[in-house]
Amino acid sequence: MVIENGTQYNNAEFKSYCEDYSIELRFTSVAHLQANGQAEVATRIILDGLKKRVEKAHGSWDDELLPILWAYRTTCKVSTGATPFQLDYGAEVVVPLEITHTSSRVQQYKLEANEEGMRLALDMIDEIRDEAHAKIVENQKRASYYNLRVKERYFREGDLVLRKIEASGVGPKGKMTPH
């Protein structure tokens, strides 16, 4: 069991209860999600989507959040070759546009066949996740191959380094400013 650090769980009585039922107790800090790279990437993607949509909608970010989350969950990721929805539920999602503009998948829908297909998809979910994991490992191997050719450079204090103005945090920012 992984729980957030809380004083109500960090006492002898609760620890003995967990030991009695063979529950492995681990404490984590939810306040420091920066330690989890996946959380950072997902947050960055969602925030980028919000920035683009909120500029067009002139505010009201809360109205734009659900479509952005929907798009994130239903877009195929290059790293896994599957959508997050597919990795969770084992099936592809039906996009609302397919329902309003009846697609062949919606026209051929039969309840009995769908239930059988969903059971089969749930049976195959481990294979889908294994394939996604294998693709991630393959991508990591490919990246490590290219990283072998990178030449390391070491800098010492006093070395002159060319850097962008934006990276320094000083001066004007934006794509029209000088580098």
C-alpha positions as CSV (number, residue, x, y, z in Angstrom):
1,M,0.0,0.0,0.0
2,V,1.4,3.4,-1.0
3,I,0.0,6.3,1.0
4,E,0.7,10.0,1.3
5,N,2.7,11.0,4.3
6,G,0.2,11.6,7.0
7,T,0.4,11.5,10.8
8,Q,-2.7,9.4,11.1
9,Y,-0.9,6.5,9.3
10,N,2.4,6.9,10.9
11,N,1.7,5.3,14.3
12,A,2.4,1.9,15.9
13,E,-1.3,0.8,15.9
14,F,-1.7,1.3,12.1
15,K,1.7,-0.3,11.4
16,S,0.8,-3.4,13.5
17,Y,-2.6,-3.6,11.7
18,C,-0.7,-3.7,8.4
19,E,1.7,-6.3,9.6
20,D,-1.2,-8.5,10.8
21,Y,-2.7,-8.5,7.3
22,S,0.7,-8.7,5.5
23,I,0.3,-5.3,4.0
24,E,3.6,-3.7,2.8
25,L,3.4,-0.1,3.9
26,R,5.3,2.6,1.9
27,F,5.2,6.3,2.5
28,T,5.4,8.8,-0.4
29,S,5.2,12.6,-0.7
30,V,2.6,13.8,-3.2
31,A,3.9,17.4,-2.8
32,H,7.0,16.6,-4.8
33,L,5.7,15.3,-8.1
34,Q,8.8,16.8,-9.8
35,A,10.6,13.6,-8.9
36,N,8.4,11.7,-11.3
37,G,9.4,12.5,-14.9
38,Q,6.2,11.1,-16.3
39,A,4.1,13.5,-14.2
40,E,6.1,16.4,-15.5
41,V,5.7,15.4,-19.2
42,A,2.0,14.9,-18.8
43,T,1.6,18.2,-17.1
44,R,3.6,20.0,-19.7
45,I,1.5,18.5,-22.5
46,I,-1.8,19.5,-20.8
47,L,-0.5,23.0,-20.0
48,D,0.6,23.5,-23.7
49,G,-2.8,22.5,-24.8
50,L,-4.4,24.8,-22.3
51,K,-2.3,27.8,-23.5
52,K,-3.3,27.2,-27.1
53,R,-7.0,26.8,-26.4
54,V,-7.3,29.5,-23.8
55,E,-5.9,32.2,-26.1
56,K,-8.6,31.4,-28.6
57,A,-11.3,31.2,-26.0
58,H,-10.2,34.4,-24.2
59,G,-10.0,32.9,-20.7
60,S,-12.3,30.3,-19.3
61,W,-9.6,27.6,-19.0
62,D,-11.9,25.3,-17.0
63,D,-14.2,24.9,-20.1
64,E,-11.2,23.9,-22.2
65,L,-9.7,21.4,-19.7
66,L,-12.0,18.4,-20.4
67,P,-11.4,18.4,-24.2
68,I,-7.7,18.7,-23.7
69,L,-7.7,15.7,-21.2
70,W,-9.9,13.8,-23.7
71,A,-7.4,14.5,-26.5
72,Y,-4.4,13.4,-24.3
73,R,-6.1,10.1,-23.2
74,T,-7.2,9.2,-26.8
75,T,-4.1,10.2,-28.8
76,C,-1.7,7.4,-29.7
77,K,1.7,7.9,-28.1
78,V,4.9,7.3,-30.1
79,S,6.7,5.8,-27.1
80,T,4.2,3.0,-26.5
81,G,2.3,2.8,-29.8
82,A,-1.0,2.9,-27.9
83,T,-3.3,5.4,-26.3
84,P,-3.4,5.8,-22.5
85,F,-7.1,4.8,-22.7
86,Q,-6.2,1.6,-24.5
87,L,-3.5,0.7,-22.0
88,D,-6.0,1.2,-19.2
89,Y,-9.1,-0.5,-20.6
90,G,-7.7,-2.7,-23.5
91,A,-9.9,-1.2,-26.2
92,E,-10.0,1.8,-28.4
93,V,-12.2,4.7,-27.5
94,V,-15.2,5.7,-29.5
95,V,-14.8,9.4,-30.3
96,P,-18.0,11.5,-29.9
97,L,-17.7,12.6,-33.6
98,E,-18.2,8.9,-34.6
99,I,-21.5,8.9,-32.8
100,T,-22.9,12.2,-34.2
101,H,-21.6,11.4,-37.8
102,T,-22.4,7.7,-37.7
103,S,-19.3,5.8,-38.6
104,S,-19.2,2.2,-39.8
105,R,-18.0,1.1,-36.3
106,V,-21.1,2.7,-34.7
107,Q,-23.5,1.3,-37.5
108,Q,-22.2,-2.2,-37.0
109,Y,-22.6,-2.1,-33.2
110,K,-24.3,-5.1,-31.7
111,L,-24.6,-5.4,-27.9
112,E,-23.8,-9.2,-27.6
113,A,-20.8,-8.9,-30.0
114,N,-19.6,-5.8,-28.1
115,E,-19.7,-7.5,-24.7
116,E,-17.8,-10.5,-26.1
117,G,-15.3,-8.2,-27.8
118,M,-14.8,-6.2,-24.5
119,R,-14.2,-9.5,-22.6
120,L,-11.6,-10.5,-25.2
121,A,-10.0,-7.0,-25.0
122,L,-9.7,-7.3,-21.2
123,D,-8.2,-10.8,-21.6
124,M,-5.6,-9.3,-24.1
125,I,-4.8,-6.2,-22.0
126,D,-1.6,-7.8,-20.5
127,E,-0.3,-8.5,-24.0
128,I,-1.0,-4.9,-25.1
129,R,0.8,-3.6,-22.1
130,D,3.7,-6.0,-22.7
131,E,4.0,-4.8,-26.3
132,A,4.0,-1.1,-25.1
133,H,6.7,-1.9,-22.6
134,A,8.8,-3.7,-25.3
135,K,8.5,-0.7,-27.5
136,I,9.6,1.6,-24.7
137,V,12.6,-0.6,-24.1
138,E,13.4,-0.6,-27.8
139,N,13.3,3.2,-27.9
140,Q,15.6,3.4,-24.9
141,K,18.1,1.1,-26.5
142,R,18.0,3.2,-29.7
143,A,18.5,6.4,-27.7
144,S,21.5,4.8,-25.8
145,Y,23.0,3.9,-29.2
146,Y,23.0,7.5,-30.3
147,N,24.2,8.7,-26.9
148,L,27.3,6.6,-27.3
149,R,28.5,9.1,-30.0
150,V,28.0,12.2,-27.8
151,K,31.3,13.8,-26.9
152,E,31.4,15.0,-23.3
153,R,32.5,18.5,-22.6
154,Y,33.5,19.8,-19.3
155,F,33.3,23.5,-18.4
156,R,35.3,25.3,-15.7
157,E,34.5,28.5,-14.0
158,G,35.7,31.3,-16.3
159,D,35.0,29.5,-19.6
160,L,33.1,31.5,-22.1
161,V,29.8,29.9,-23.1
162,L,27.4,31.1,-25.8
163,R,23.8,30.9,-24.7
164,K,20.4,32.2,-25.6
165,I,19.1,35.3,-24.0
166,E,15.9,33.5,-23.0
167,A,17.8,30.9,-21.0
168,S,19.5,33.5,-18.9
169,G,16.2,35.0,-17.8
170,V,17.5,38.5,-18.5
171,G,16.1,40.8,-21.1
172,P,13.2,40.6,-23.5
173,K,11.7,37.2,-24.4
174,G,9.9,35.8,-27.4
175,K,10.7,34.6,-30.9
176,M,11.3,38.0,-32.3
177,T,14.1,39.0,-29.9
178,P,17.8,38.7,-30.8
179,H,19.6,35.5,-29.8
